[in-house]
Every structure is written in C-alpha cells, then in structure tokens.
Amino acid sequence: MQNKRILIFYDHFYPAWKAGGPVQSLANLVRQLHKEYSFFIVCKPHEMNSADQLENVSINQWNNWEDKAEVYYSSYSYGAGYYQRVKKIIEDVKPDLLFINGLFSPFFNLVPLYCGFGYTKKHPGCKIVWSARGMLHPGALSQKRFKKQVFLTMIQLLNWHKKVHWHVTDEQERQYVFETFGKNTKVSIAGNFPNLLSKSEAVLKEAGSLKLGTIALISPMKNHLLVLKSLQQISARVEWHIYGPVKDELYWKNCEEEINKLPQHITVIYHGECVPAVLPEAMKKFQVFIMPSKSENFGHAILEALSAGRPVITTDTTPFKQLQQQQAGYTVSAGNIDELTEAIRFFAEMDEDKFSTFSRSASLFAAGFSKLAVLRDQYRHLFA
C-alpha cells in the first residue's frame, strides 16, 4: 500500500536553520515518520533575514533531503506567477494532506491555503491541516500586533479557519485557537518530537560563581534584556555565553548598552550564530541554560539543554513548568525581574555536589518529557 503523501508549506527548512523551533519541529517530524508517510516540503530558497541563496540546493525543483523527504526551494514574488507555481506544485504532488505551518506568511501560508481550497474542491479526500506554531500566544501576538490582527481578521472574514483542521502542540495552545476563532473550530493536539542530546560534563561548579548560556534568536521575545537587568543586581561572578543570530538589530543595540553598564564581575560573551552541528560543543561552555521567553510554543533549545544535563531557567509561558519540583531548573513568572534575579542567585550560590544533582535530574527530566510512541499516535490521528 502506498504511503500517504503529505505536502508541507513553511517559510524555511534545512539547510536554513535560523528560524528556530518550527524548522526543528518539521525536521524531527520527518525523521520520525518518513517510513509511514511520503513528505514533500516547500520553502524559501534562502535563510531567514537573508537574500543569499542557500548553498548546495537547486531552486524551483525538488531536492532529496536525507532520503526522507523531497524539498522544493521556491522563488516567490507577488503576482499571478507565484500563484500558478504553487497551484502546479500541489497538482503535481497530488497530496493526501496539505500541512500549512504558521499564520502570517503571504507566500507560504495564505497562497498555499487559497490554492489548497481550490484543490480540495476537485479532490475532497485531501485534508488541510493548519499548524498555529505558537503564533496565537498572547506574547507572540504582541509583536507587530496591527499587522497580525489584519491577517487574523481577514482569515475570519473569509471563513478559512472553518475550512481546515487545526494542529496545536498542547492544551494551552488549543485554548488560544478557541479564543481567536471560536469553540467550533476543529483542533487536534500533536506534540513536537524532541531533539535530545547526549549528556555532557559541565565546567566544575564553584559556589559564588556561575556560567550561564543562551542559544536563541536575539529578539524581544527571548528577553535577553531582562537577563541583563537582573545581572546588574547579582554580586556573584557570572559569565554569560550568548549564541544566536540577531533578528532585531535595535533590540541588540539596547542589549549592548546594558552590557556596558554591567559591573566588572559580570562578563557577557557573544559568540554569534550557533549552527546545529556545533550545538553540543557550545553546551560545554556553560552550566545553566537561561531563556526567560515571553512565550514558547515548545522550546526545542530548552529541551536540548536539559538533555545535555544543563538545568534551565525559563518562564511559565513555556511547557516546562515543573522544573523546581523535579530539581531540573527554575521556572519564573514571565517578565518578573525579581524572580529571575532570585533564580540566578540560586544557581550562583550552588556548589558542585548540589549542581551535579540538578544536572542529572535535568537529563532525566528531558528523557521523560516526550514519549515517542504517544507522539507518533498523535500524528497518525492528525494525518488520518
């Protein structure tokens, strides 16, 4: 029996990686289920925030990815030409299911949806699944609010939200869909497949000192600025290693101004981008991962850090809400500088014996967080 054909649209896919979580989520999905489904992915031919063409890929034709999927790196522009290209891609693939990822991309959300609705009229057996990818979280909607509200209003006026089956990754995200589009929308939960790292030894932990690390896009959503303001109140020696591409130049400039105000016993080292291949090496430079995000649909970087044995400081807007109870980290209220400062102090004062306990617990927490068999069943239900 032939595998179901699933056609995925999202702005970016490997070798582009800077868009973060959604790219990782889709790659992990394909790696886990490629034997059961035939995957076809359509994305941009360049990295996020870059006009340079990706290396070693062919544009406007299919490329084999890891012998697990076919990827079409599509050029795009406003006009009938791009609409016709997307329409032809769908007709050529003859998908059993269209999987649209994200909400606010004209080229890789709205055009594929419009073409998809036309295709399903001729082929009613084709299902359309629309994945919110965390974009309905209040924290995410607060960024570029007016533009996003225009998109959401248009979707509702066209009744597109009623013509699809929504995909979310947890119960909280399902409630965001209901709050935005109403209780009558069709929604299924299917969590993200994790990318777990091997546990690695951290630098010896001394009481009164701390090596922090963050691997994330540099933008207001990740709250680097709040960490810097907290560090101004810390008397212990702290070294903070920051990895990630700068998404918001003005925000990073504000961060640099705060870095210049820090006392001498606080050191901040910006390493630039961290390609996935060197992630395990980057983890070895720090003891505790810190990312007090305003919102995280999943938080792949958080789970990767935990799996490597790095306790995590994050916020209650992520799925990781039981870190203290599990001795795997510290969960603070989003935007609460006092709680964040207390969390940093907590780990700074810790000695090696106690830190070793937290490190082991972090790895165990990550191992138990995602049950692969359950996740596979969730996607089988979603794709049915």
C-alpha angles and dihedrals in degrees: 000000000000118000118250111263113233119191113200126197122194132140095247142026136164135331078038106072109157094095085076125198103024092052090050091046093053094045091050091047092053093046092052100044108026092110091058100039137033107233127205119181129195119195145143120293094232143053122269112281092009134100094199115112116246114256123248096014130110115231122229093008137081120278125193113238117200089322085282105091145007115239126200113200099202129199111222143190139154114281144064093294094070092043090054091049093053091045090052093047090055093046092048095048093044092205125203088207135022113211112196115190122201132010113238108050113108093199103039102029112025102035093046090048093051091048090044093056089053091049094050091054088064094034107033091175090072112097123209117214118188117198117206092202092201094300094124093059109117090237091054093045090053089069112082087352099176095051092048093048090054089054093048093048091051091050090053095045089053091045090230091141089065095050097061140059109241122226120207131168101223145007094267092056090049088058090052089055091050092048092051103038105017137260094281094070117112109244133174129187119226116160126220120268108241129235102217123194129208114262111262130192117256128214112283108278116233122190109251097030136075139186111209127190137193127187109185146103109288104241138118089267092068093049101222088155092060090053090053092051090050092050090058087068097049120101096188123090108267131182115191119197112199122195128177144081118282106249096172114040095189091051091051090049088055089050091052090053089054091046089057090056095055120112119252095259090063116075126187120194119189110201098181122226121000112210113209093249093065096042095106091052092049090053090059092066095067142042104208129035115220127192116146094186123187086224139353124186089200114334107225091183090055093053092045090053092049091049090053089056097258115138111227135225108202142136138269090251089077127073090252101090103139101059098121093047090052093043087236100117144307128289116202133185111270111263094006106134094185093056091045091051090049091051092053091048090049092059095036090059093047121110127216096267094055092040090054089056091052091046093054091044091051091057092047091048091053093047092053097040098080123038106201096202091054092048092050090053091049091056093045087056092046093049095043 
